[in-house]
Amino acid sequence: MGSELWCEAGILLPATGPPLLLFARIASGDDVSRVGEWRALWRGKTGLQLVRSVMVYVWPLSILGRFFYRLRWSPPLYGVINRRSRRVFRSIPQVVGPHGAEAVRALHTDGIFRTTVKALAQDPALFRDLARDAGMMLAGQDVQRKIRQRYNSSDMKWYVVRAIGRRAKRPPIPSSFVRFFLHPQLLSIASTYLGLQVRLNYLDVWHNIPVREGEPPISAEFWHRDHEDQRIIKVFVLLTDVDETMGPFNYVKGSQAGGEYGTLFPAIPPTGRYPKQEVLDRLINETPLPSVSCIGPAGSVILCDASGLHRGGRSLTQPRIVLVGVYTSNAGLDGARYSLPRSVGHEQLSPAAKFALYS
């Protein structure tokens, strides 16, 4: 048989020698099946993400791996991991004005709140600065090459070109990003909703490449629940006008953890959930299950609990360019670390901002 390969239990096994690499996701029950080339599974992943994939998807390690993550998110252990987050939350005055209180109420009720950069930050110049800095980051040589090629070879989501990515080691972020993603109002909304002081788990600029006829939907273009934490505040800032043809963010209202539809295809730690799409589409189209499509002008902001069912990014016409930020508890998975630009000193940060940056 020579070096012929065959597949068993999600591992590529050579005819001779040790197992090589995970080949296909072993989907549970009603998950979307994702069988393809093994490269698609490690593309863009960090070392820890690769280890977790093996622990969760490769039998018999998956028995212990899934038990470990269920135990990690059990109330007693989750409380221990977040003990400091709750202590810091109680010690910091939360700056939640009328607009912020409205956002927190909407997140509890619907799992989603829509606003603008100007209304959220009370800074008329901030969106202009965010758009300028995001444009400079997307103008980088490597980023432009991926955009021209219509393919991001370093990411399973080939249609998304990221200006920063997850593999960069403490990348510096522009001062406008500091002003927005560490804004007292935004941190207070996220922290008050979660009931603990949040960490800035991830931020980036996304350039969504328009798809061509015949290119099938993949990954986040399907309805899903995110995996990073029990509840996850995800923030999108539209840097371009977005209409229905540009892959707008879609959300099932009330589907967040603890919401009216929170038990519909609940997340499975630590992988989130990709339910059967035809079943969920039928529920949305034939029942009162409420969903919202977030079209809007540049400068619009979407705050949501990404533990709820959502999808987006499949543009049919023009690039969809967005800023993305993710806030989690101290127990959140895949937390990135960012450094400040030279123009911003660490001493200038508020206690909430320092905690968000793991500093």
Rosetta blueprint (number, residue, H / E / L):
1 M L
2 G L
3 S L
4 E L
5 L E
6 W E
7 C E
8 E E
9 A L
10 G L
11 I E
12 L E
13 L E
14 P E
15 A L
16 T L
17 G L
18 P L
19 P L
20 L L
21 L L
22 L E
23 F L
24 A E
25 R L
26 I L
27 A L
28 S L
29 G L
30 D L
31 D L
32 V L
33 S L
34 R L
35 V E
36 G L
37 E L
38 W L
39 R H
40 A H
41 L H
42 W H
43 R L
44 G L
45 K L
46 T L
47 G H
48 L H
49 Q H
50 L H
51 V H
52 R H
53 S H
54 V H
55 M H
56 V H
57 Y H
58 V L
59 W L
60 P L
61 L H
62 S H
63 I H
64 L H
65 G H
66 R H
67 F H
68 F H
69 Y H
70 R H
71 L H
72 R H
73 W L
74 S L
75 P H
76 P H
77 L H
78 Y H
79 G H
80 V H
81 I H
82 N L
83 R H
84 R H
85 S H
86 R H
87 R H
88 V H
89 F H
90 R H
91 S H
92 I L
93 P L
94 Q L
95 V L
96 V L
97 G L
98 P H
99 H H
100 G H
101 A H
102 E H
103 A H
104 V H
105 R H
106 A H
107 L H
108 H H
109 T H
110 D L
111 G L
112 I E
113 F E
114 R E
115 T E
116 T E
117 V H
118 K H
119 A H
120 L H
121 A H
122 Q L
123 D L
124 P L
125 A L
126 L H
127 F H
128 R H
129 D H
130 L H
131 A H
132 R H
133 D H
134 A H
135 G H
136 M H
137 M H
138 L H
139 A L
140 G L
141 Q H
142 D H
143 V H
144 Q H
145 R H
146 K H
147 I H
148 R H
149 Q H
150 R L
151 Y L
152 N L
153 S L
154 S L
155 D L
156 M L
157 K L
158 W L
159 Y L
160 V E
161 V E
162 R E
163 A L
164 I L
165 G L
166 R L
167 R L
168 A L
169 K L
170 R L
171 P L
172 P E
173 I L
174 P L
175 S H
176 S H
177 F H
178 V H
179 R H
180 F H
181 F H
182 L L
183 H L
184 P H
185 Q H
186 L H
187 L H
188 S H
189 I H
190 A H
191 S H
192 T H
193 Y H
194 L H
195 G L
196 L L
197 Q L
198 V L
199 R E
200 L E
201 N E
202 Y E
203 L E
204 D E
205 V E
206 W E
207 H E
208 N E
209 I L
210 P L
211 V L
212 R L
213 E L
214 G L
215 E L
216 P L
217 P L
218 I L
219 S H
220 A H
221 E H
222 F L
223 W L
224 H E
225 R E
226 D L
227 H L
228 E L
229 D L
230 Q L
231 R L
232 I L
233 I E
234 K E
235 V E
236 F E
237 V E
238 L E
239 L L
240 T L
241 D L
242 V E
243 D L
244 E L
245 T L
246 M E
247 G L
248 P L
249 F E
250 N E
251 Y E
252 V E
253 K L
254 G L
255 S L
256 Q L
257 A L
258 G L
259 G L
260 E L
261 Y L
262 G L
263 T L
264 L L
265 F L
266 P L
267 A L
268 I E
269 P L
270 P L
271 T L
272 G E
273 R E
274 Y L
275 P L
276 K L
277 Q H
278 E H
279 V H
280 L H
281 D H
282 R H
283 L H
284 I H
285 N H
286 E H
287 T L
288 P L
289 L L
290 P L
291 S E
292 V E
293 S E
294 C E
295 I L
296 G E
297 P L
298 A L
299 G L
300 S E
301 V E
302 I E
303 L E
304 C E
305 D E
306 A L
307 S L
308 G L
309 L L
310 H E
311 R E
312 G L
313 G L
314 R L
315 S E
316 L L
317 T L
318 Q L
319 P L
320 R E
321 I E
322 V E
323 L E
324 V E
325 G E
326 V E
327 Y E
328 T E
329 S L
330 N L
331 A L
332 G L
333 L L
334 D L
335 G L
336 A L
337 R L
338 Y L
339 S E
340 L L
341 P L
342 R L
343 S L
344 V L
345 G L
346 H H
347 E H
348 Q H
349 L L
350 S L
351 P H
352 A H
353 A H
354 K H
355 F H
356 A H
357 L L
358 Y L
359 S L
